Amino acid sequence: MDNLISNKAMYDYLCCLAEEHIVTEDDKLVFDALKHNDIQHACQAIRETKTGEVEYQHLTLRFGSRGEQSVYQFELSEQMLFCLDLYSLYLALRQTQFQLEAFHPDLISNVVVPIHVDALLWQLARTFLMQMIQFHNAGFQHVVPSLQADKALCLHERVGTLVEQLKENAFALWFEIATNQIHFEHIVDFEPDMIKLSVTIENKEDQHAFLPIARFLRRNQFPWVAGRVASQVELNRYRLLGASYYFGYFSDIPTSLSFNRLMTNKVRMP
């Protein structure tokens, strides 16, 4: 692999990697969107629960004429999902690079990007990540990987090496917890800077499923982010439970952005 010194080199590498791992028809559909630069990043503000001030930007992938569709609604192969996670990391880096060019470093919002641990443990991803850190470190220092894992959390040695690399080079390192996870207790071993919850507590069933996670957070005293907040009532509950930050449709609709348009018009980040 050639050195990925430029943004174009990273983008071209990811397109080639995705093309080599097309398995399903949906893989082909998503690859075509990637190749034509139709996959955008949708940004949503992460706010402090006490003040409402924006502290981070949360990134997810969207495509469609209005950026309204999630790329994860399709039946994708594992390797194509890995490619999309790497593309998310690439877009997060591009966003921080743009902000560094447009604003003072003290004024930018660090970008939180969800990414599966398995994607970063993938052998074909290791060199990509190392070169991203080597050649684009200034932007990477404002990226916050938010790691998603369950069984992989038991792979202490491999995950531990990855965690140390990310902690040394990223702004911070988060781990995500969802109610369907079994091994989330192992997150303690990796000492994350923050926990991000991918849960909801809208009804009694959701609240019951949340109890083991609530006990985990109280026992370990990690700062945490409430995601998918849908109402003021839900936000008040999370605030009482000790959430440091929150995000959701209640306060902010994700804004889909294309880098072609972004770089041309110099759009101010929300």
N, C-alpha and C positions, 0 to 999 in steps of 0.2 A: 504494500500500500504506500502510495506517495504521501509525503508530509502534508497534513491538512492545515496549511498555514492560513488560507483564506476561507471566508464564509462560503464562497462558491465551491471550493474543494470539499468542504464538509457536506454541503447539500448534494453535490454530485455523488459523493461516496455513499450517502444514505439512499439515494435513488437506485444506485447499482445494487446495493445490498438488498433492498426491498424486492427489486426485480428478480434477483437470484433465489428468492424465497417465496415466490407465488405458488400457492398450493390450491386454494379454493377460488371459486368465482368471485367471492367477495374480496379476496386478496387482490385479484386483478382490478376490481373496481376501485379499491382504495389506492393501489399503486398508481393507476391512471390519474387519480386526483392529486397524488403526491407529485407525480412527474410534471403535471401542468400547474403546479404551485397553487392548487385550489384548496389545500388544507390550511386553515388559518388557526391562529391561537386566540381563544376567547379569554379575556381577562376579567377577573372579579376582585373587587377590593376586599381585603381582610382587615377588619377594624378592631380597635380596642373595645372591650365590652363596657368599660366605664365611661370613656370619653367619646367613642364613635370615630376617633381619628383613624385615618388609613395608615396602616403600618406595613403591609405587604400587598402584592398582587398575586392572585392564584390563577394559574394557567391550565386550561384544558383545550383539547383539540376539537375543532368543528370544521364542517365543510357543507357545501350547498350554495345556492345562489345568494342566500342571505346569511350564510354561516350558521344555519339553524340546526344542523344535524350532527350528532355525535358520531365519531368514527368507530366507536366501540359498540354500536348497535348491530354490527354485522358479524357473520360467522367467519372469524379470521383464524388463521393458523397461529400457533404459538410464536413462530419466528417473525411473522408479520406484526404481531403485537409488540414483540421486542423492537422491531424497526420503528414502530410508531412511538414507543417510549423514548428511543434515542432521538427521534425527530422532535419530540416535546422538549427534550433537553437542549437541542440545537436552537429551537425557537426561544426558549427562555434566555439562552446566551445572547441571541440576536437582540432581544428586547433590552437586556441590560446594557449591551453595547450602544444601542440607540440612545438610551437614557444618559449614559456617560457622555456621549457627544453633545446632547442637547441641554443638559442640566448640570448643576454642581452636584458632586457625589453625595453631599449631605441631604439633597432634596429628592433623590430618587427612591422608588419603592423596590425593595428586593423582591425577586420573583420566585414564588413557590411552585415547584413543578412535581406533580405526582409521577412516580416511576417505580416499576416493579423491580425488586431486588434481583429476580432471576434474569431480567434483561441486562443488568449491569454485570452479572456473573457470567453471561454468555461470552464465550471465548472471542467471538467476532466483535463484541462490544468493548472489550478491554483495551485494545489498541486505540480505538476511536476515543474513548474517555481519556486515556493518557495523553493523546495529542491535543484534545480539546483543552485540557488543563495546561499543557506545556505551551501552546501557541496562543491561547485566548484567556490567559489567567486573570487579566484585569476585569473582564466581564464575568468570568466564572465566580469571582469573589463576591458577586452580588446575586448569585443563584442559590436557592434553598431546595435541595433535593428532599422530597417527601416520600420516603421509602414504603412500599407496599409489599407485605410478605406474610406468609403463615408458616408452612413447613420449612421454608428456607431459613427461618429464624433459628432452627435447630442446628444449622451448619455453622457453628460458632467460628471456626477458624477462617473459612472463606468469607463469610459476611463480616467478620471482625476486621480483616485486611481491607476490604472495600470501605467499611465505615471510617477507618483511620484515614484513608486516602481522601475521602470526601470531607471529613472534618478539617483536614489540613488545608484544603483549597477552596471550599465553598464558604458562603457567608455563615451558614448554619446547617445542621442536619436534623430533619424531623423524621418521625415514624408515624404511620397511619394505623388506626385501629378501627375495625368494623365488627359488628355483632356476630358475623358468621366465622370469625377467626377463632382458632382453638389454641394456638401457641403464643398469644400476644404477651404472656407473662415474660417470655424470653427477651422482650424489648429492653428490659431493665439492664441486661448484660451489656448493651451497646451505648448506654448513657446518652440518649438523644437530647438535643436542646429543646425540643418541643414535641408534643403529641398532637396529631390532627385526627379528629374523630370523623368517621364517615358513617354516621348513624342518624336516626331521627327519634324523637320522643313525643310524637304527636298523640299516640294513644296508649292505653294501658299495656298492650302487648309489647309495644316498642320500649316502654319504660321498664318493663320486667327484663327484657333482653339486655337493657343497658346496665342493669345493676352490677354484674361482675366487672364491667369496665369502670363504673363509678368507684367501686371498692379498690380497684387497681390504681386509679388516679389518686385517690385519697391516701392510700398506703405509701405510694412512692413519691408523692409531692412534685410530679412533673407539671410544668406549665402546659396548658393545652388550648387547642383551638376547636371551637364548635363549628362544624360544617353543616350545610343544608338547613340553615335556620329559616323557617318559613313564616314566623309570626312574632309579634311582640311578646306574646305569652310564652312562646318557646324560648325566646332570647332571655326573658326574665328568669326562667327556670335554669338555663345554663349559667346565667350570672350568679345565681344563688349557689349553684353547685361548684363554682370556682373557676369558670372559663376565663382565660386571659384575653382571648380574641374570638371573633366569630366572622362568618360570612354566609351569604345565602341570598335567595331571591327576595327575601323580606326587605333588604336594604339596597341591593345592587343587582341589576341585570347584567350578566356577562356581556362584554363588548367584543365582538369578533373583529380582528384586525389583520390586514394583509400587509406584509412587509414591503411589497412593491408600492402600495399606496402610502404606507406609513413613512417610508424614507423619502417619498416625493413631496408629501404635503407637510411633513414634520408635525404630525398630530401630537398634541400633548397627551401624555398618559393619564388615565383617570385616577 
